[in-house]
Amino acid sequence: MTPAAREWLVGLRRFSEEHRAAQDPLAASVPSETDSTRRDRAVRASPAALAAQAGIIAEHARAWAIPEIQRLAAARKEVGIVATTSSPGIEAVGGLIAQLPESIRERVAIVTELEYRFWFMRSPDQSHRLHVTLWTWLKAPLPPQRRREYARHPIPPTASYWLLRYGFAGHGDEWRSADLYAWDDSVATLLERGVSERFHSRD
């Protein structure tokens, strides 16, 4: 990793720690898709929902994100690697990253999607000269106005859709996908893998 890339990554880690320390620990922050002025607000979730989200993210990270981090580390030795997730996944994904060899571990920052976005606004790296990024995070719940997009998977009015988004970007290479879940206030059920959204957005 180049000195410039290391400095950028250290700055992100420091910013993430400061941002997280200032947040409500009982809230899970997710970006709003309907009002950009509310992107820093928190959506409160029950302990059961947070535990289910952490489980989904951990399972997906074990199967996809960790091998992807290893692939990116081998392919882009000069840059840092940013792994983003939802707040409930920080501990689970961080624990998996901690099991990687130190030569990879030292090049990875694990942060929330919002922390990454806020840092990127302060220290842009559009060309991915200093970093590559991959993500595995949950939009939970999807806004009610988006329910009709997934009418092929009908759920009760009291249930909600969750969308696990994952992908990577860097050095002219980008890929993204999503898996659709239903949450009924007690169990998260996988409805469809490899969902293509109408809009290619990480909101």
C-alpha positions, 0 to 999 in steps of 0.5 A, spaced: 500 500 500 502 506 498 503 512 503 498 516 500 493 510 500 495 508 508 494 516 510 487 516 506 485 509 510 487 511 517 483 518 516 477 514 514 478 509 520 479 515 525 473 519 522 469 513 523 471 512 530 469 519 531 462 519 527 460 512 531 462 515 538 457 521 537 451 516 534 445 513 538 448 506 540 441 503 539 439 506 532 441 503 526 443 508 521 440 507 514 440 512 508 433 515 506 431 514 499 426 519 499 429 525 502 436 527 502 436 532 508 434 526 512 440 521 510 443 522 517 437 520 521 437 513 524 431 508 523 430 505 530 429 497 529 427 492 535 433 488 538 430 482 534 431 485 527 438 488 529 440 481 531 437 478 524 440 483 520 447 482 523 446 474 522 444 475 514 450 480 513 455 475 517 453 469 513 453 473 506 460 476 508 463 469 510 460 466 503 462 473 499 465 479 502 471 475 505 473 471 499 472 478 495 477 482 500 482 477 499 481 477 491 482 485 491 488 485 496 491 480 491 489 484 485 490 491 488 496 491 492 497 499 492 491 501 495 487 500 501 480 496 501 474 499 504 468 494 506 462 497 508 456 494 512 450 496 516 451 498 523 448 491 525 454 488 521 460 492 523 462 487 529 460 480 525 464 483 519 470 486 523 470 479 526 471 475 520 476 480 517 480 479 524 481 472 522 485 474 515 492 475 515 495 481 518 498 483 511 491 483 508 488 486 515 492 492 515 489 494 509 482 494 510 477 499 514 470 496 516 465 502 516 458 503 515 456 505 508 454 512 511 461 513 514 464 512 508 460 516 504 461 522 509 468 521 509 468 520 501 465 527 501 471 530 505 476 526 502 474 524 495 478 519 491 473 518 485 478 515 480 480 509 486 487 511 486 487 510 493 482 505 495 477 500 492 471 499 496 466 493 497 459 493 500 454 488 504 449 492 507 441 492 508 436 497 506 431 495 512 426 496 511 425 498 504 420 505 504 413 503 503 412 506 496 417 501 493 413 495 495 410 494 488 416 493 485 416 486 489 409 484 488 411 478 485 413 476 492 407 478 496 407 479 503 402 481 509 401 489 510 404 488 517 411 485 514 416 489 510 421 488 505 429 488 506 434 488 501 441 486 502 446 490 497 452 487 495 458 489 490 465 492 489 468 498 485 475 500 483 480 501 478 474 501 472 471 495 475 464 495 478 459 490 480 453 490 484 447 485 486 442 484 491 438 479 495 430 480 497 428 478 504 421 479 508 421 481 515 415 479 519 417 482 526 420 475 528 423 472 522 427 474 516 425 470 510 429 470 503 425 471 497 430 472 491 437 472 490 440 476 485 435 482 484 436 487 479 433 494 482 430 499 477 435 504 479 443 503 480 443 506 487 446 505 494 441 509 497 
